[in-house]
Amino acid sequence: MQKFTAFFSRISNWKTLVLFFILYAIFPAYILKNAEIKMNELAGKEVGVIDLTMGFNPEKTLDMVAAYGDEGRAYVKKIETTTDIVYPIIYAFLFAIILTLIYRNKSLAWVAIFPFITMILDFKENFCIVTLINSYPEQSYNWATLCEVFKLLKWISFGIIILLIIFGLISKLVKKGEEL
């Protein structure tokens, strides 16, 4: 863990923050937005992205896999095995840099690991989605449930990251206020 925190302490600065923020912003603003549009076009209707659904609903995941259609499933598989591997790496680095900048030189510097936990959960979710696509038309409720578990854990982990950022920033503001 010390090597991990030392690495992020070394690379975390405003330049790397801006670089990873720009890389991150390109994904939802352009790449993922266009991928969702193409998924829906290939499906012939608005289906959406399994990764972005909220709640715990394996039936919905199975319905979405079916609704994509053959071309849509092939495209979703391509996105899940390319774009949605790069994106979690970028957001993990971005949020680890943010957390490191906030908690640097504190006993909580280890919190920068949370974005990588989220990334791993995202990868596992993607694996489940690809497995569901590869096994279609056979539909496995077990794989859909596992997908939902990883998705739920991913969103919980992401929520923890956001709370850590908010808590850290508020703590910094309070400390600055006390110094005045």
N, C-alpha and C positions, 0 to 999 in steps of 0.2 A: 504494500500500500504506500510506503514511503517513496518508492520510485515513481509510482503513479502521481502522487501529489507533487513531488519534485518536478516531474516532467511538465505538469500543467502550470506549476508556479513559474517555471522557466519560460513557457511559451505564451502565457496569458498577459497580454498588454492590449492597448487600444488598437494597434494595427491588426493583430490577429482577430480581435473582436469584430472590427469593421469588415475584414475579409470574410470571416465565417458568417456574419450577418448578411452580407451581400449574397454569398453562395446560398444561404438558407432562403432568403427572400425570393430568389429566382425559382425555387421549387413550387411553393404555393401560388405565386403570382403568374407563373408561365407554364412550367413543365407539368405539374400535377393537375392544374386547371385544364390544360389542353388534353391530358391523358383521360380525365374524366369525361370531357366532351366527346372524345373519340370512343370511349367505352359505351356511352349512351347511344351514339350514332350507330355503332356496330350492333347494339342490342335492338335498335329500332324504337327504343323508348327510354325514359329516364329510369335508370336502375340505381346509379350511384356507386359509391366505393365502399366495399366491405370494411376496409380499414378505418373508415371515418364514422361508422354507425355507432350509436351509443346504446347502452343497455345490454342485457344478456338475452339474446334471442337466436338460438341455433337454427330454428326453422327459417327465420329471415335470411340468415346466411345461405342456407341451402336454396331458398327461393331465388336469391340474387345470383348464385352460381348458375342456376337453370336459366334465369332471365337473360343472362349475357348472350346466350346463343353461342354457336360454334366459333364464329369469328371473334366475338367479344371475349369468350373464354381464352382463346389463343392470345389475344391482345393483353388481357388482364394478366395472364401468366408471364408474358414478356415484361410487363411493367413491374410485376412483383419480383421478378428475378434480375432486374437491372436497376431501374430508377429507384425502386423501393428498397434497394440495398444501399445505394449511394446516399439517399436522403437521410436515413437514420444515422449514418456515420457523420454527416455534416451537422445535423441537429445535436448529436451527442457532443461533438467538439464545441459547438457554439455554447450550449448550456453549461458544459464543464468549464469553459473559459469564463463565462459570466459568474458562475458559482465560485471559481477560484479568485476572481477579482474581488468578489464580495467578502469571501471568508479567508483570504490569504493571511498567513501567519497567525491563524487562530486554531484552536483545537478542533474546530469543525471543518478544516480544509478537506477532509475525507468526503464531504458531501458531494464533491465533484464526480463521484462514482455513480451517482443516481442517473445521470443521462445515459450512461453506458448500460445500466440495468434496463432502462427504457428501450434502448437500441436492441438489446438481446431479446426482450419480449416482443418487439416489433418484428425481428427476424423470425421468431418462432411462430408468430401470427401469420407472417407471409408464407412460411413453410406449410402451415395448415391450409391456407387458401390455395396454394399450388397443388397440394395433395388432393383437395376437393375437386379442383379443376381437372387434374390428371385422371381421377377415378370416375369422372362424370361419363355416362349417365347414372352410374351407381352413386347413390348418395349415402354418405356415412354420417349418421347423427353424432357418433362419437368424435369424429374429426371436426365436425361443426361445433360441437360443445367445447372441444379443446381450443379451437380457434377463438371462440367467445371468451374462454378463460384467459388466454394470452392477451386478447384485445382489452379486456377489463383490467387486467394487471398493468398493461401498458398505460392506459389512461390514468389509473391510480398513481403509478410511478410518475407520470407527467405532471399530475396535480401536485405531488410532493415537491417536484422541482420548482413549480411556480410558487408554491407556498414558501419554500426556502429562499427564493429570490425576493419575494415580497418582505418576508421577515428580516432578511439580511439588509435590504435597503432601508426599511423602517428603523432598524437598529442603528444603522450608520447615520441616518438623519437625526435620531434622538441623541446619539453621541455628539454629533456636530453641534446640536442645539445646546447641549450641556456645556460645551467648550466655550460658547459665546458668552 
